Amino acid sequence: MMEPHHLRAVDMAKTELEYGKDPTLRKMAHDIITSQTKEITQMRTWQAAHPSVK
């Protein structure tokens, strides 16, 4: 259930990078993409190692 939450955060941050002008918010968006992408990878790796856990 957490993966969609993290994916939406990445989507919103990408929108900020596409349209946003404020350097502070653009940096925040970049940091969100970096951290959330890492967490998505960690969750997927854990799920692959534990296929019987839902």
VMD Tcl script that draws the C-alpha trace (Angstrom):
set ca {
  {0.00 0.00 0.00}
  {2.94 2.37 0.48}
  {4.28 2.15 -3.06}
  {1.45 4.18 -4.65}
  {1.94 6.84 -1.98}
  {5.65 7.12 -2.81}
  {4.99 7.07 -6.56}
  {2.54 9.98 -6.27}
  {5.13 11.96 -4.31}
  {7.58 11.42 -7.17}
  {4.94 12.49 -9.70}
  {4.20 15.69 -7.78}
  {7.89 16.49 -7.42}
  {8.42 15.99 -11.16}
  {5.60 18.46 -11.81}
  {7.35 20.97 -9.56}
  {10.59 20.53 -11.51}
  {8.75 20.95 -14.80}
  {6.82 24.09 -13.89}
  {8.25 25.49 -10.67}
  {10.59 28.46 -10.57}
  {11.47 28.76 -6.87}
  {14.96 27.35 -6.27}
  {14.13 26.13 -2.76}
  {11.08 24.21 -3.92}
  {12.96 22.82 -6.92}
  {15.70 21.54 -4.59}
  {13.05 20.01 -2.34}
  {11.43 18.33 -5.35}
  {14.77 16.92 -6.45}
  {15.44 15.58 -2.95}
  {11.96 14.01 -2.82}
  {12.53 12.24 -6.13}
  {15.88 10.92 -4.96}
  {14.69 9.69 -1.57}
  {11.35 8.30 -2.66}
  {12.86 6.45 -5.62}
  {15.35 4.84 -3.25}
  {12.56 3.83 -0.87}
  {10.46 2.40 -3.72}
  {13.43 0.27 -4.76}
  {13.93 -0.90 -1.17}
  {10.25 -1.84 -0.84}
  {10.25 -3.74 -4.14}
  {13.44 -5.57 -3.18}
  {11.95 -6.56 0.17}
  {8.72 -7.70 -1.46}
  {10.62 -9.82 -3.98}
  {12.51 -11.49 -1.13}
  {9.27 -12.13 0.82}
  {6.70 -13.24 -1.77}
  {4.41 -14.89 0.78}
  {3.95 -11.66 2.79}
  {1.27 -9.31 1.52}
}
mol new
graphics top color blue
foreach p $ca { graphics top sphere $p radius 0.5 }
foreach p [lrange $ca 0 end-1] q [lrange $ca 1 end] { graphics top cylinder $p $q radius 0.2 }
display resetview
